[in-house]
Amino acid sequence: VRDARGREVRGVVWPGESVYPDFTDARVRKWWGALYAERLAQGFAGVWHDMNEPASFAAFGERTLPRSARHALEGRGGDHREAHNVYGLAMARAGFEGLCELRPAERPFLFSRSGWAGLQRYGGSWSGDVATGWPGLRASLSLVLGLGLCGVPYSGPDIGGFSGVPCPELYLRWFQLGAYMPLFRTHSAIGAGRREPWEYGSEVLAHARTALRERQRLLPYFGTLGQLARLTGAPYVRPLWWSAARDRALRDCEDAFLLGDALLVAPVLAAGVTRRPVRLPRGRWYDTATGRAYDGPGQVWVEAPLSRIPVLARAGAVLPVAGADGGTELEVWAPVTGRGGSGLVVPDAGDGWQRPTVERFTSRRSGGRV
């Protein structure tokens, strides 16, 4: 990127003085894409694009490039006022296309701090530097829901927040939420302390282990949701009104979400909470920890001990889970008498670009048995 007089625009980022590739130029994207070969040879399996708003610590008046900076903009030329919002998107495109060229038989894994409409063609995103605190935890859920509704299904937060040191309770509740997000990872600023679960004591470690094991058990379901997002655009994480947009109470609910069609997740978003209200869509829902059934629509109170967050399964749901032998099993939640249920399953075909096979399973109650 150069200024109006043709000089390189120089800012300051983590390595020090930095210049900025102009990803709105096809030649630059081609050059940049070839650079991933070195990392692939070293065994890297994924790519994380950071600071690509683009960011600069230098004082240009804003913490990005000067508005007068010049860009190719696919050959027609223009300034940073037009290029700013698409800069991260164009970088993601450069990475995706480069990885596809270097390893055409593999699907790239790439996520980017910045992007624009269409980012989902190249990868996902994450929360960026979310503030450590209970408001930051709540904002993390809003971010993932919002991105999903905007067409970017794959995202997640920095568990524990980026900027500060979370107390054990906050870290655990964030970890429990993250276990049901598409992108699940702990991360923080270099001076904010470590984020491994064992840093927060034996009780947090035990409860985090439970959440992680449940995440592992649900991986076939996450894989199915990823393929369905690819085929239909439906995000993994959905607002409660996803299938009932006319229900005003569900439209106003911002503290719970649907994971696909089968599960309703109600995270704990405030300190000291061990029991919380949950707004239910229409139908019967089972507490997956206790098996207790609740009928919606309406609001119910559900136990939320420090050891877990409430997760409810829709009556009749059929979802794939990891079996004890390493294979995939079907978990079926009893349908309501006189009604059936169903679920879509996309078996893992391994890496590559094969069109997935979508299987549909139905459930029904017959003679008291499912």
WOPE-V797961 format. One record per pair of residues at least 4 apart in sequence whose C-alpha atoms are under 7 Angstrom apart, sorted by sequence separation. I is the first residue (numbers start at 1). J is the second residue. D is the distance in whole Angstrom. If there is no record, write none. Layout:
i:I j:J d:D
i:I j:J d:D
This chain:
i:2 j:6 d:5
i:3 j:7 d:5
i:12 j:16 d:5
i:13 j:17 d:7
i:25 j:29 d:6
i:26 j:30 d:6
i:27 j:31 d:6
i:28 j:32 d:6
i:29 j:33 d:6
i:30 j:34 d:7
i:36 j:40 d:6
i:37 j:41 d:6
i:38 j:42 d:7
i:39 j:43 d:7
i:40 j:44 d:5
i:51 j:55 d:5
i:59 j:63 d:7
i:65 j:69 d:7
i:72 j:76 d:6
i:73 j:77 d:5
i:78 j:82 d:7
i:79 j:83 d:6
i:80 j:84 d:5
i:83 j:87 d:6
i:86 j:90 d:6
i:87 j:91 d:6
i:88 j:92 d:6
i:89 j:93 d:6
i:90 j:94 d:6
i:91 j:95 d:6
i:92 j:96 d:6
i:93 j:97 d:6
i:94 j:98 d:6
i:95 j:99 d:6
i:96 j:100 d:6
i:97 j:101 d:6
i:98 j:102 d:6
i:99 j:103 d:6
i:100 j:104 d:5
i:115 j:119 d:6
i:119 j:123 d:6
i:120 j:124 d:6
i:132 j:136 d:6
i:133 j:137 d:6
i:134 j:138 d:6
i:135 j:139 d:6
i:136 j:140 d:6
i:137 j:141 d:7
i:138 j:142 d:7
i:139 j:143 d:6
i:140 j:144 d:6
i:141 j:145 d:6
i:142 j:146 d:6
i:143 j:147 d:6
i:144 j:148 d:6
i:145 j:149 d:6
i:146 j:150 d:6
i:147 j:151 d:6
i:148 j:152 d:5
i:158 j:162 d:6
i:166 j:170 d:6
i:167 j:171 d:6
i:168 j:172 d:6
i:169 j:173 d:6
i:170 j:174 d:6
i:171 j:175 d:6
i:172 j:176 d:6
i:173 j:177 d:6
i:174 j:178 d:6
i:175 j:179 d:6
i:177 j:181 d:7
i:188 j:192 d:6
i:195 j:199 d:7
i:198 j:202 d:7
i:200 j:204 d:6
i:201 j:205 d:6
i:202 j:206 d:6
i:203 j:207 d:6
i:204 j:208 d:6
i:205 j:209 d:6
i:206 j:210 d:7
i:207 j:211 d:6
i:208 j:212 d:6
i:209 j:213 d:6
i:210 j:214 d:6
i:211 j:215 d:6
i:212 j:216 d:6
i:213 j:217 d:6
i:214 j:218 d:6
i:215 j:219 d:6
i:218 j:222 d:6
i:219 j:223 d:6
i:220 j:224 d:6
i:221 j:225 d:6
i:222 j:226 d:6
i:223 j:227 d:6
i:224 j:228 d:6
i:225 j:229 d:6
i:226 j:230 d:6
i:227 j:231 d:6
i:228 j:232 d:6
i:229 j:233 d:4
i:238 j:242 d:6
i:241 j:245 d:5
i:247 j:251 d:6
i:248 j:252 d:6
i:249 j:253 d:7
i:259 j:263 d:5
i:287 j:291 d:5
i:304 j:308 d:6
i:313 j:317 d:7
i:322 j:326 d:6
i:323 j:327 d:5
i:335 j:339 d:6
i:365 j:369 d:6
i:366 j:370 d:6
i:2 j:7 d:5
i:3 j:8 d:6
i:12 j:17 d:4
i:13 j:18 d:6
i:23 j:28 d:6
i:39 j:44 d:6
i:40 j:45 d:7
i:58 j:63 d:7
i:60 j:65 d:7
i:72 j:77 d:5
i:73 j:78 d:6
i:119 j:124 d:7
i:131 j:136 d:5
i:147 j:152 d:5
i:148 j:153 d:4
i:166 j:171 d:6
i:179 j:184 d:6
i:200 j:205 d:7
i:229 j:234 d:5
i:258 j:263 d:6
i:259 j:264 d:6
i:268 j:273 d:7
i:286 j:291 d:6
i:287 j:292 d:5
i:304 j:309 d:5
i:322 j:327 d:6
i:323 j:328 d:5
i:335 j:340 d:6
i:365 j:370 d:4
i:2 j:8 d:4
i:3 j:9 d:6
i:11 j:17 d:6
i:12 j:18 d:6
i:22 j:28 d:6
i:23 j:29 d:6
i:57 j:63 d:6
i:60 j:66 d:6
i:71 j:77 d:6
i:72 j:78 d:7
i:130 j:136 d:6
i:147 j:153 d:7
i:160 j:166 d:6
i:178 j:184 d:5
i:228 j:234 d:7
i:229 j:235 d:6
i:241 j:247 d:7
i:245 j:251 d:7
i:258 j:264 d:4
i:259 j:265 d:7
i:286 j:292 d:5
i:287 j:293 d:6
i:304 j:310 d:6
i:322 j:328 d:5
i:323 j:329 d:5
i:335 j:341 d:6
i:364 j:370 d:6
i:1 j:8 d:6
i:2 j:9 d:5
i:10 j:17 d:6
i:11 j:18 d:5
i:21 j:28 d:7
i:56 j:63 d:5
i:71 j:78 d:6
i:197 j:204 d:7
i:198 j:205 d:5
i:229 j:236 d:7
i:257 j:264 d:6
i:258 j:265 d:6
i:286 j:293 d:4
i:303 j:310 d:7
i:321 j:328 d:6
i:322 j:329 d:6
i:363 j:370 d:7
i:1 j:9 d:6
i:10 j:18 d:6
i:11 j:19 d:6
i:55 j:63 d:6
i:56 j:64 d:5
i:70 j:78 d:6
i:71 j:79 d:6
i:100 j:108 d:7
i:187 j:195 d:6
i:197 j:205 d:5
i:257 j:265 d:5
i:285 j:293 d:6
i:286 j:294 d:6
i:302 j:310 d:7
i:320 j:328 d:6
i:321 j:329 d:5
i:10 j:19 d:5
i:55 j:64 d:5
i:56 j:65 d:7
i:70 j:79 d:4
i:71 j:80 d:7
i:99 j:108 d:6
i:186 j:195 d:6
i:241 j:250 d:5
i:256 j:265 d:6
i:257 j:266 d:7
i:284 j:293 d:7
i:285 j:294 d:5
i:320 j:329 d:6
i:321 j:330 d:6
i:9 j:19 d:6
i:54 j:64 d:6
i:69 j:79 d:5
i:70 j:80 d:6
i:160 j:170 d:7
i:226 j:236 d:7
i:240 j:250 d:6
i:241 j:251 d:5
i:256 j:266 d:4
i:284 j:294 d:6
i:285 j:295 d:6
i:320 j:330 d:5
i:321 j:331 d:7
i:346 j:356 d:7
i:347 j:357 d:7
i:8 j:19 d:7
i:54 j:65 d:7
i:68 j:79 d:5
i:69 j:80 d:5
i:144 j:155 d:6
i:160 j:171 d:5
i:197 j:208 d:7
i:225 j:236 d:6
i:255 j:266 d:7
i:256 j:267 d:6
i:284 j:295 d:4
i:319 j:330 d:6
i:320 j:331 d:6
i:346 j:357 d:6
i:67 j:79 d:6
i:68 j:80 d:6
i:71 j:83 d:7
i:96 j:108 d:6
i:111 j:123 d:5
i:112 j:124 d:6
i:113 j:125 d:6
i:144 j:156 d:6
i:266 j:278 d:7
i:283 j:295 d:6
i:284 j:296 d:6
i:318 j:330 d:6
i:319 j:331 d:5
i:346 j:358 d:5
i:67 j:80 d:5
i:110 j:123 d:5
i:111 j:124 d:4
i:112 j:125 d:5
i:113 j:126 d:6
i:127 j:140 d:7
i:283 j:296 d:5
i:318 j:331 d:6
i:319 j:332 d:7
i:345 j:358 d:6
i:346 j:359 d:6
i:66 j:80 d:7
i:67 j:81 d:5
i:109 j:123 d:7
i:110 j:124 d:7
i:111 j:125 d:5
i:160 j:174 d:6
i:282 j:296 d:4
i:283 j:297 d:7
i:318 j:332 d:5
i:344 j:358 d:7
i:345 j:359 d:5
i:113 j:128 d:6
i:159 j:174 d:6
i:281 j:296 d:5
i:282 j:297 d:4
i:317 j:332 d:6
i:318 j:333 d:7
i:344 j:359 d:6
i:345 j:360 d:6
i:127 j:143 d:7
i:159 j:175 d:6
i:280 j:296 d:5
i:281 j:297 d:5
i:316 j:332 d:7
i:317 j:333 d:5
i:344 j:360 d:5
i:140 j:157 d:6
i:240 j:257 d:5
i:280 j:297 d:5
i:316 j:333 d:5
i:343 j:360 d:6
i:344 j:361 d:6
i:239 j:257 d:5
i:240 j:258 d:6
i:280 j:298 d:5
i:315 j:333 d:5
i:316 j:334 d:5
i:343 j:361 d:5
i:1 j:20 d:6
i:159 j:178 d:7
i:238 j:257 d:6
i:239 j:258 d:6
i:279 j:298 d:6
i:280 j:299 d:6
i:315 j:334 d:6
i:316 j:335 d:4
i:342 j:361 d:5
i:343 j:362 d:7
i:1 j:21 d:6
i:92 j:112 d:7
i:237 j:257 d:7
i:238 j:258 d:5
i:279 j:299 d:4
i:313 j:333 d:7
i:315 j:335 d:5
i:342 j:362 d:4
i:1 j:22 d:5
i:237 j:258 d:6
i:238 j:259 d:6
i:278 j:299 d:6
i:279 j:300 d:7
i:315 j:336 d:6
i:341 j:362 d:6
i:342 j:363 d:6
i:237 j:259 d:5
i:238 j:260 d:7
i:277 j:299 d:6
i:278 j:300 d:5
i:341 j:363 d:5
i:236 j:259 d:6
i:237 j:260 d:6
i:277 j:300 d:6
i:278 j:301 d:6
i:288 j:311 d:6
i:340 j:363 d:5
i:341 j:364 d:6
i:236 j:260 d:5
i:277 j:301 d:4
i:278 j:302 d:7
i:287 j:311 d:6
i:288 j:312 d:5
i:316 j:340 d:6
i:317 j:341 d:6
i:318 j:342 d:6
i:319 j:343 d:6
i:340 j:364 d:4
i:89 j:114 d:7
i:136 j:161 d:7
i:156 j:181 d:6
i:162 j:187 d:7
i:163 j:188 d:6
i:276 j:301 d:6
i:277 j:302 d:6
i:287 j:312 d:4
i:288 j:313 d:6
i:316 j:341 d:4
i:317 j:342 d:5
i:318 j:343 d:5
i:320 j:345 d:6
i:339 j:364 d:7
i:88 j:114 d:5
i:89 j:115 d:4
i:96 j:122 d:6
i:156 j:182 d:6
i:159 j:185 d:6
i:160 j:186 d:7
i:162 j:188 d:4
i:163 j:189 d:6
i:275 j:301 d:7
i:276 j:302 d:6
i:286 j:312 d:5
i:287 j:313 d:7
i:316 j:342 d:6
i:317 j:343 d:6
i:319 j:345 d:7
i:88 j:115 d:5
i:89 j:116 d:6
i:155 j:182 d:6
i:156 j:183 d:5
i:158 j:185 d:7
i:159 j:186 d:5
i:161 j:188 d:6
i:162 j:189 d:5
i:165 j:192 d:6
i:275 j:302 d:6
i:276 j:303 d:7
i:285 j:312 d:6
i:286 j:313 d:5
i:124 j:152 d:7
i:130 j:158 d:7
i:132 j:160 d:6
i:154 j:182 d:6
i:155 j:183 d:5
i:156 j:184 d:6
i:158 j:186 d:6
i:159 j:187 d:6
i:164 j:192 d:5
i:165 j:193 d:6
i:275 j:303 d:4
i:276 j:304 d:7
i:285 j:313 d:5
i:286 j:314 d:7
i:337 j:365 d:6
i:86 j:115 d:7
i:93 j:122 d:6
i:125 j:154 d:7
i:126 j:155 d:5
i:127 j:156 d:6
i:132 j:161 d:4
i:154 j:183 d:6
i:158 j:187 d:5
i:163 j:192 d:6
i:274 j:303 d:6
i:275 j:304 d:5
i:285 j:314 d:5
i:286 j:315 d:7
i:335 j:364 d:6
i:86 j:116 d:6
i:89 j:119 d:6
i:92 j:122 d:6
i:124 j:154 d:5
i:125 j:155 d:5
i:126 j:156 d:5
i:127 j:157 d:5
i:131 j:161 d:5
i:132 j:162 d:6
i:158 j:188 d:7
i:274 j:304 d:4
i:275 j:305 d:7
i:284 j:314 d:6
i:285 j:315 d:6
i:335 j:365 d:6
i:85 j:116 d:7
i:120 j:151 d:7
i:124 j:155 d:6
i:126 j:157 d:5
i:127 j:158 d:6
i:130 j:161 d:5
i:131 j:162 d:6
i:132 j:163 d:6
i:274 j:305 d:5
i:284 j:315 d:5
i:120 j:152 d:5
i:130 j:162 d:5
i:131 j:163 d:5
i:132 j:164 d:5
i:168 j:200 d:5
i:172 j:204 d:6
i:179 j:211 d:6
i:274 j:306 d:7
i:54 j:87 d:7
i:119 j:152 d:7
i:129 j:162 d:5
i:132 j:165 d:7
i:133 j:166 d:7
i:175 j:208 d:7
i:179 j:212 d:6
i:53 j:87 d:7
i:129 j:163 d:7
i:132 j:166 d:6
i:53 j:88 d:6
i:176 j:211 d:6
i:180 j:215 d:7
i:225 j:260 d:7
i:52 j:88 d:5
i:134 j:170 d:7
i:168 j:204 d:7
i:172 j:208 d:7
i:179 j:215 d:6
i:334 j:370 d:6
i:137 j:174 d:6
i:240 j:281 d:7
i:268 j:309 d:6
i:267 j:309 d:5
i:13 j:56 d:6
i:266 j:309 d:6
i:267 j:310 d:7
i:318 j:361 d:7
i:12 j:56 d:5
i:13 j:57 d:6
i:266 j:310 d:5
i:11 j:56 d:5
i:12 j:57 d:5
i:265 j:310 d:6
i:266 j:311 d:6
i:11 j:57 d:7
i:12 j:58 d:5
i:265 j:311 d:5
i:11 j:58 d:5
i:24 j:71 d:7
i:25 j:72 d:5
i:264 j:311 d:6
i:265 j:312 d:7
i:316 j:363 d:6
i:24 j:72 d:6
i:25 j:73 d:6
i:26 j:74 d:7
i:263 j:311 d:7
i:264 j:312 d:5
i:22 j:71 d:6
i:24 j:73 d:5
i:25 j:74 d:5
i:263 j:312 d:6
i:264 j:313 d:6
i:24 j:74 d:6
i:263 j:313 d:5
i:262 j:313 d:6
i:263 j:314 d:6
i:262 j:314 d:5
i:182 j:236 d:7
i:262 j:317 d:5
i:33 j:94 d:5
i:52 j:113 d:7
i:53 j:114 d:6
i:32 j:94 d:7
i:33 j:95 d:5
i:46 j:108 d:7
i:47 j:109 d:6
i:48 j:110 d:6
i:49 j:111 d:6
i:50 j:112 d:6
i:51 j:113 d:7
i:52 j:114 d:6
i:24 j:87 d:7
i:36 j:99 d:7
i:46 j:109 d:5
i:47 j:110 d:5
i:48 j:111 d:5
i:49 j:112 d:5
i:50 j:113 d:5
i:4 j:68 d:7
i:23 j:87 d:6
i:30 j:94 d:7
i:33 j:97 d:7
i:34 j:98 d:6
i:46 j:110 d:6
i:47 j:111 d:7
i:48 j:112 d:6
i:49 j:113 d:6
i:3 j:68 d:7
i:4 j:69 d:7
i:29 j:94 d:5
i:33 j:98 d:4
i:37 j:102 d:7
i:3 j:69 d:5
i:4 j:70 d:6
i:24 j:90 d:6
i:33 j:99 d:7
i:2 j:69 d:6
i:3 j:70 d:6
i:23 j:90 d:5
i:1 j:69 d:7
i:2 j:70 d:5
i:23 j:91 d:6
i:30 j:98 d:7
i:1 j:70 d:6
i:1 j:71 d:6
i:153 j:229 d:7
i:151 j:233 d:7
i:153 j:235 d:4
i:153 j:236 d:6
i:148 j:235 d:5
i:148 j:237 d:7
i:177 j:267 d:6
i:145 j:237 d:6
i:145 j:238 d:6
i:145 j:239 d:7
i:173 j:268 d:6
i:221 j:319 d:6
i:221 j:320 d:5
i:207 j:307 d:5
i:220 j:320 d:6
i:221 j:321 d:6
i:220 j:321 d:5
i:219 j:321 d:7
i:220 j:322 d:6
i:218 j:321 d:5
i:219 j:322 d:7
i:217 j:321 d:6
i:218 j:322 d:6
i:217 j:322 d:5
i:220 j:328 d:7
i:227 j:346 d:7
i:224 j:345 d:6
i:224 j:346 d:5
i:223 j:348 d:7
i:138 j:269 d:6
i:137 j:269 d:7
i:176 j:309 d:7
i:134 j:269 d:6
i:134 j:270 d:6
i:107 j:351 d:6
i:106 j:351 d:6
i:107 j:352 d:6
i:106 j:352 d:5
i:107 j:353 d:7
i:105 j:352 d:5
